[in-house]
Amino acid sequence: MWPFIKKEFFHIFRDIRSMVILFGMPVAQVLLFGFAITTDIKDVPIAILDHSKDHVTREITSKLLSSGYFKLESNLKSNDGIGNSFKRGSVKEVIVFEDNFAKKLEKEGSANVQLILDASEPNTATMINAYTTGIINTHTMQMMKTAGKIPMSIITESKMLYNPELKSVYMFVPGVITIILMLVSTMMTSISITREKEMGTMEALLVSPLKPIQIILGKVIPYILLSFINLIVILLMARFVFGMPIQGNVVLLLLESIMFIVMALALGILISAVSKSQQQAMLLSMFGLLLPTIMLSGFIFPVENMPYILQLISHVMPSKWFIIIVKAIMLKGVGIAYFWKETLIIFGTTIFLIAMSVKKFKLRLE
């Protein structure tokens, strides 16, 4: 029995793919869970609209930026810039100081600050609101001590855009759409093609006059239609069961989704080309994509809170850019002018994966 055990060990150690699955994935999962899961916030991009520009508003701004929780994205000139900042997705919060802020605080004992937040991610918006309010209140207490306990208060008024009721479904639906389209399309395609190789039916394709691109299209088109049906079902449930609005162009949303589906299918073909068995293809599709899609796409945990290296890795995750597109269309109601960069990234990834899939698949056939 001992020689048989040694043979099995040698067999495992010779298979690089098995070694990656056995040792690489647990390490990657521990690192992802350890660094990506955090309820803290840091480096949240904000904008300041200071109508007063006095010493008090400058002190509060300095306190906010020196806390490490926020970073200044822009100083707005007027109220017109608020909407565009949120539509572009460049900021999570806009802080608006009223006119004559310091004078009102000194003479009337109170002044107003408006906090406008992007509530398409309700949990993040709630935390940002709490952190901002806490810093302002702490600064108010320090001012009262310095002024000899003269009563004064800075009144913060919060306004939640895109999701005023802070419904969590507004955050989960775009993420669920992304995960289902990514995993179902990738996993089903990779397993289907790997099954053909395992069962030997690929030999029948080898002797047929079909070209590699034709074989790939024949395997992929049914899954495009099935994934598209999944998308329609999810959108209908989101609209009529959970009451989530679709503010933007539905046709644009469907076109962007089809492009994302094709990208996921191309990835599935690539996985099948490097997999020797259905089990291996399933492991790569499930564990290699599920956790990164959930952890690094900004679906649940803000990317800004992660270490810099994970933020860089998140940039190559197509799911991150697709979630931005879905939220922009469904919640913000904006057009492609506001997310053309994200669209180009997904389109470029799709072309790259299709080219790699055809190349790898052709080598397999030869």
Secondary structure, DSSP 8 states (H G I E B T S, - for coil): -HHHHHHHHHHHHH-HHHHIIIIIHHHHHHHHHHHH------SEEEEEEESS--HHHHHHHHHHHHTSSEEEEEE-SSTHHHHHHHHHT--SEEEEE-TTHHHHHHHTSEEEEEEEEETTSHHHHHHHHHHHHHHHHHHHHHHHHHTTS---EEEEEEEEES-TT--THHHHHHHHHHHHHHHHHHHHHHHHHHHHHHHTTHHHHHTSS--HHHHHHHHHHHHHHHHHHHHHHHHHHHHHTS-----S-HHHHHHHHHHHHHHHHHHHHHHHHH-SSHHHHHHHHHTTTHHHHHHHSSSSS-GGGS-HHHHHHHTT-HHHHHHHHHHIIIII---GGGSHHHHHHHHHHHHHHHHHHHHHHHHHH-
